[in-house]
């Protein structure tokens, strides 16, 4: 009775091996994409990356739509029988033109270094290869790949397209980077929740005066800032995952002048729905005790929170089981940084961090792990077939 079990096991093993993409082909396509610089601020450059992706998508038979603002929508086998699966990626990076000269693409051992490889050009290439592995056998309902041009600047032009696609999707898979390998507790983990981000800055305007001769005629914006900072940071609710920190401050013009202006910028993140509104209202109402100093707040929700939900955890359980069959273990964690997954999570079950393992997003040591990448692409293929 044992022989059949063994042969079934071998069949499964061979089947799964067949799902691993060719590492050489992955690397080839990533070098092409990462060799094309695409800072968010230059839509023409970002469009060059989108053109490359569009070429690959057309080869796979995509129905292509160019949406306003530069977002591109590639549909595979959309048949209307049920909501499609959404694959969400971005083509822009935080790196300005010329970065490749100082941070060239280079392979060192198992790692490929270079601007944008981890966040998230390897994710884009992985998505294309995962689609290719389906060999035209699209799941019922089909798959929509949405590639946006402006994630790194808060998705001003693409947010509406992302939300429209998510509202019609049965789930969203986001091949953004997983947790970095330098994280001792959660290296390579998928992202099952993300904090929401509020953009907040405060300009204080007081009155200048000679600091030695007649300081009483001045109203110090710097003193007002010092008095305000503890009150601002008191808006934090660590028990709810809300953090509020004044991270930058600039004020004053000379040592002998009562400072008339001071500017503060904040890092504000929230984990739970509703906390963004509470913090916005609380900050907007804060004024210096010295009424001669005017306060002007610039406040906006950059991304809403992506709470760690049952829907996401059940998607993760599916991914974890698939990873086990593919021969590796998968973990998940909620993280502080936002992504476009924050926009899809309120509208459909969302699993983020499905890109290539590595480290150093937005940092000079940005890299991916070439040895661990193919198995993540195979996992994505499984999810495209099964979710
Ligand atoms: Zn990203």
Boltz pocket constraint, residues with backbone or C-beta under 6 A from the ligand:
constraints:
  - pocket:
      binder: B
      contacts: [[A, 90], [A, 119], [A, 120], [A, 151], [A, 176], [A, 177], [A, 339]]
      max_distance: 6.0
